[in-house]
Amino acid sequence: MSANTLAPSRRRVFFALWPDPATRDALHALARDLPGPGRPVPHAHLHLTLAFAGDVTVTIADRLAEALETFPDGAAELCLDRYGHFRRARVGWIGPAHTPPALEALALAAAGACRAAGIALEERPFRPHVTLRRHATTPPPAPGPQQPVHWHADHLVLIESGRDGRPGAYRVLAERHLLSSG
């Protein structure tokens, strides 16, 4: 058996909210049309990260997949209405001016699942965003889009990014559809 046919021993994974097709199309149009430097994130890679677990063993990835069932069951109603820029990471993004409680609860559950699996997360506040551009050396020129993106975020996923711990194509390892809140 060649090395290419062996199952990976490690997975680079993260918890995320996965956009429905209409939301994904709207986000991709913003990424493509946003003025300024940078490369638009590929259509299939648009998401909102809840917690980045990183490079983990297959056993831990399986444990994280099982943890999806313990997350609160309430979709988040998002209004993505402001642009931002992470200088060090060189990304341009869109996010909500106000984080809804349902989104905060999902992020706390994702971080808790990672910690319960023995993953040490960076200690920093949750800043919900969807990365639109990579290699963006300057902030987007406007505070936000003319038309905010409204997203009924009800598709929770565990994503593998790449193979055997190396970045690359995304693959859904586990998913859960959340009930509507309210």
C-alpha positions in Angstrom: 0.0 0.0 0.0 1.4 3.4 -0.9 1.8 6.2 1.6 -1.0 8.2 -0.2 -3.6 5.5 0.6 -2.9 5.3 4.3 -5.4 6.9 6.6 -4.1 10.1 8.2 -2.9 9.8 11.8 -3.7 13.4 12.7 -6.3 15.9 11.7 -6.3 19.7 11.6 -9.9 20.5 12.8 -12.2 23.3 14.0 -15.8 23.8 15.0 -17.7 26.2 12.7 -21.1 27.4 11.6 -21.5 26.5 7.9 -23.5 28.9 5.7 -26.5 27.8 3.7 -26.1 28.2 -0.1 -27.7 31.7 -0.3 -25.7 33.0 2.6 -22.5 31.5 1.1 -23.2 33.1 -2.3 -23.8 36.5 -0.6 -20.5 36.2 1.4 -18.6 35.1 -1.7 -19.9 38.1 -3.6 -18.7 40.4 -0.8 -15.3 38.6 -0.8 -14.9 39.0 -4.5 -16.1 42.6 -4.8 -14.4 44.0 -1.6 -12.0 46.7 -2.7 -8.4 46.5 -1.6 -5.6 44.0 -1.5 -5.9 40.3 -0.8 -7.2 37.1 -2.2 -10.9 36.1 -1.8 -11.5 33.0 0.3 -12.7 30.2 -1.9 -16.5 29.8 -2.0 -16.4 26.4 -0.4 -14.3 27.6 2.5 -16.5 30.4 3.9 -17.5 29.7 7.5 -17.6 31.2 11.0 -15.2 29.5 13.3 -16.4 28.8 16.8 -13.2 27.2 18.1 -10.0 26.0 16.4 -8.8 22.8 17.9 -5.7 22.5 15.6 -3.7 19.4 14.9 -5.2 16.5 16.9 -5.1 12.7 16.8 -7.9 10.9 15.0 -9.2 9.7 18.4 -9.5 13.3 19.7 -11.2 14.3 16.4 -13.7 11.5 16.9 -14.3 12.7 20.5 -14.9 16.3 19.2 -17.3 15.0 16.6 -19.3 13.2 19.3 -19.4 16.4 21.3 -21.5 18.2 18.7 -24.5 16.5 20.3 -23.9 18.3 23.6 -24.0 21.8 22.1 -27.0 24.0 22.9 -29.8 23.5 20.4 -30.6 27.0 19.1 -29.8 28.6 15.8 -28.1 32.0 15.8 -29.7 34.8 13.9 -26.7 36.8 12.6 -26.5 40.2 11.0 -23.1 40.5 9.4 -22.8 44.3 9.2 -19.3 45.4 9.8 -15.9 44.8 8.1 -12.7 44.2 10.1 -9.1 43.4 9.6 -6.6 41.3 11.6 -3.3 42.9 10.8 -1.0 40.0 12.1 -3.1 37.3 10.3 -3.5 39.6 7.3 -7.2 38.8 6.8 -10.2 41.0 6.0 -13.5 39.8 7.5 -17.1 40.6 8.0 -18.9 40.0 11.4 -21.8 41.1 13.5 -21.6 44.5 15.3 -23.4 42.7 18.2 -22.9 39.0 19.1 -26.2 37.3 19.7 -26.5 35.2 22.9 -27.1 32.0 20.9 -23.8 32.5 19.0 -21.9 33.2 22.3 -23.4 29.9 23.7 -22.2 27.9 20.7 -18.7 29.4 20.9 -18.6 28.5 24.7 -19.7 25.0 24.0 -17.1 24.6 21.2 -14.3 25.8 23.5 -15.6 23.6 26.3 -15.6 20.5 24.0 -12.0 21.3 23.0 -10.8 21.7 26.6 -12.6 18.5 27.7 -10.7 16.7 25.0 -7.4 18.0 26.5 -6.8 20.8 23.9 -5.3 24.0 25.3 -7.0 27.0 23.5 -5.6 30.4 23.2 -7.0 32.7 25.9 -8.6 35.5 23.9 -12.1 36.9 23.6 -14.4 35.4 20.9 -14.6 37.7 17.9 -17.1 36.2 15.5 -16.2 36.8 11.9 -16.2 35.2 8.5 -12.9 35.7 6.7 -13.5 37.2 3.3 -9.9 37.9 2.1 -6.5 36.4 2.9 -3.2 38.3 2.4 -5.1 41.5 3.1 -2.5 44.1 4.1 -4.9 46.9 4.8 -8.4 47.1 6.3 -11.5 47.2 4.1 -12.2 50.7 3.1 -15.8 50.8 4.4 -17.1 50.2 7.9 -19.6 47.6 6.5 -21.5 46.5 3.4 -24.3 48.6 2.0 -26.6 45.6 2.6 -25.8 43.5 5.7 -25.8 39.7 5.3 -28.6 38.1 7.4 -27.8 34.5 8.3 -30.0 32.0 10.0 -27.0 30.0 11.3 -28.3 26.6 12.1 -25.7 24.2 10.5 -23.0 23.3 13.1 -19.9 21.4 11.8 -16.6 19.9 12.7 -14.3 20.5 9.7 -11.0 18.9 8.8 -8.7 21.3 7.0 -6.2 19.4 4.9 -4.8 16.0 5.5 -2.5 14.6 8.2 -2.2 17.9 10.0 -1.4 20.0 6.9 -3.7 22.8 5.7 -5.7 22.3 2.6 -9.2 21.4 1.3 -12.1 21.3 3.8 -14.0 18.2 4.7 -17.0 18.0 7.0 -16.2 15.3 9.6 -19.5 15.7 11.6 -22.5 18.0 11.4 -25.6 18.9 13.3 -28.6 21.0 12.3 -29.8 23.2 15.1 -33.4 24.0 16.0 -34.6 27.5 15.4 -34.3 29.7 18.4 -37.2 31.6 20.0 
